């Protein structure tokens, strides 16, 4: 029982981050019909801008940076991701939407490689450890609580809570605001939306910025959990993409739920809860990707599914 509880909370904590990134992927795909291959690198960009503002390129610990500097770093990372996300749309996506699949694939990949190259040049350490914005170590037994015999880190609950709140806000924006109605109109019929006065390109750029902002918030909840390097964001982006593909870039809550399920599945494989098959744990990150590839091969996405 304790192992199952550990797997569920660990998996939900990781899956909440995948779910947030899956929301960004699903939003972008529904609006433009493209896959934003640079979204994961925006996660890394947000992490390292936060690091740069909070402590420069020096090692960052709970003792070496104040709460105010950390908060300022988080806000800076959020702002940079929003700006780069929106600017990236005009620079590498807008010229190819509806015209050339090769163009937007190459453009988003190039944007991701450019972000990674800048980060590699500026941050040369193998990995960086981010402190928790909130000192969870003061809660429970050095940040741990016992549930049904399992030791659960308190920050797991914070990660799940922040992710749920962010997903809820994103859903509210799309359902209850004029901006959200504009995005839904564009997803249904971009030409028709333009004819009734919707500024399609600006709305799409703002949506790319929103996806970048969601990626930056994913950093806040993901980075303190483990050493973070310049390639960590790309890996998170890939897992978020897998979650989005598993639900065929469905609604935001569907994408988020797929991320949660993916996290629990990974945790179950990693701990042997699904059986101790020799070498299975080594492929826990590869298996979901293979499943997504098989699903796409069996039932390829069609253009009309952008608006379904």
C-alpha positions, 0 to 999 in steps of 0.5 A, spaced: 500 500 500 505 504 501 509 503 495 502 505 491 501 511 495 508 513 493 507 512 486 501 516 486 503 522 489 510 522 485 507 521 479 501 526 480 507 531 482 511 530 475 505 529 471 502 535 473 508 539 470 507 534 463 500 536 463 501 544 464 506 543 458 501 539 454 496 544 455 501 549 451 502 544 446 494 543 445 493 550 445 498 552 439 496 546 435 488 547 435 490 555 433 495 553 428 495 546 426 503 546 428 507 542 433 511 547 437 517 544 438 521 549 441 516 549 447 520 545 451 526 550 450 522 555 453 521 551 459 529 551 460 529 559 458 524 561 463 529 556 468 535 560 467 533 567 466 530 566 473 537 563 475 540 569 472 536 574 475 536 571 482 544 569 483 547 570 476 551 564 474 553 562 481 550 556 484 544 558 487 541 555 494 536 557 499 541 560 503 545 564 498 538 568 495 533 572 498 526 571 497 525 577 494 530 576 489 527 569 487 520 572 486 523 577 482 527 572 478 521 568 477 517 574 474 523 575 469 523 568 467 515 569 466 516 575 462 521 573 458 518 566 456 511 570 454 515 575 450 520 570 446 513 565 445 510 571 442 516 574 438 517 567 436 510 566 432 512 572 428 519 570 427 519 563 425 511 560 425 507 566 422 510 566 415 509 558 414 502 557 417 497 554 412 503 554 407 509 549 408 509 544 414 517 543 413 517 551 414 514 551 421 518 545 423 524 547 421 523 554 424 520 551 431 526 547 431 531 552 429 528 557 435 529 551 440 536 550 438 538 557 438 535 558 445 539 552 447 545 554 444 545 561 448 543 557 455 549 552 453 554 558 452 552 562 458 551 556 463 557 552 463 556 547 469 553 540 468 547 542 472 544 547 477 540 546 483 534 551 484 531 552 491 524 551 493 520 558 493 517 556 499 521 553 505 517 546 505 523 543 509 519 547 515 513 543 514 512 536 517 519 532 518 524 536 514 518 537 508 516 530 509 509 527 511 507 520 512 500 518 508 498 510 509 505 509 511 508 512 505 513 518 505 511 524 501 514 530 500 510 536 502 512 540 495 508 534 491 502 537 494 504 544 492 506 542 485 499 539 484 495 545 486 499 550 482 498 546 476 491 545 477 490 552 479 494 554 472 490 549 468 483 552 471 485 559 470 487 558 462 481 554 461 477 560 464 481 565 460 479 561 454 471 560 456 470 566 459 474 572 456 473 576 449 480 573 448 478 566 449 472 567 444 477 570 439 481 564 440 476 559 439 473 563 433 480 562 430 480 555 431 474 554 428 475 558 422 480 563 421 478 566 415 471 567 418 474 570 424 478 575 420 472 577 416 468 579 423 474 583 425 478 578 429 485 580 429 488 573 427 495 574 427 495 578 434 491 573 437 495 567 435 501 571 437 498 572 444 496 565 445 504 563 443 506 568 449 500 564 453 503 558 452 510 561 453 508 563 460 505 556 462 512 553 460 515 558 465 510 557 470 512 549 469 519 551 471 517 554 478 514 547 480 519 543 476 526 546 477 526 545 485 525 538 484 531 535 481 538 538 478 536 542 472 541 543 466 540 546 459 537 540 456 532 539 462 527 543 459 527 540 452 525 533 455 519 536 459 517 539 453 517 532 449 513 529 455 508 534 455 508 533 447 507 526 448 501 527 453 498 532 448 498 527 442 495 521 447 489 525 447 490 527 440 491 535 442 484 535 445 481 540 450 485 543 455 483 539 461 484 532 457 491 534 455 492 536 463 489 529 465 493 525 460 500 529 463 497 526 470 496 519 467 503 519 464 506 521 470 503 516 474 505 511 469 512 513 469 513 512 476 509 506 476 514 503 471 520 506 475 518 503 482 517 496 479 509 497 481 507 494 474 512 488 475 519 487 475 521 486 468 528 486 467 530 492 464 523 495 464 525 501 468 530 503 464 525 505 458 520 508 463 521 515 459 521 511 452 515 507 452 510 513 452 514 516 446 513 509 443 506 509 444 505 516 442 508 514 435 504 508 434 498 512 435 500 517 430 502 511 425 495 507 426 491 514 426 494 520 423 492 527 425 487 530 420 487 538 419 479 538 421 481 535 428 484 542 429 477 544 431 474 538 434 
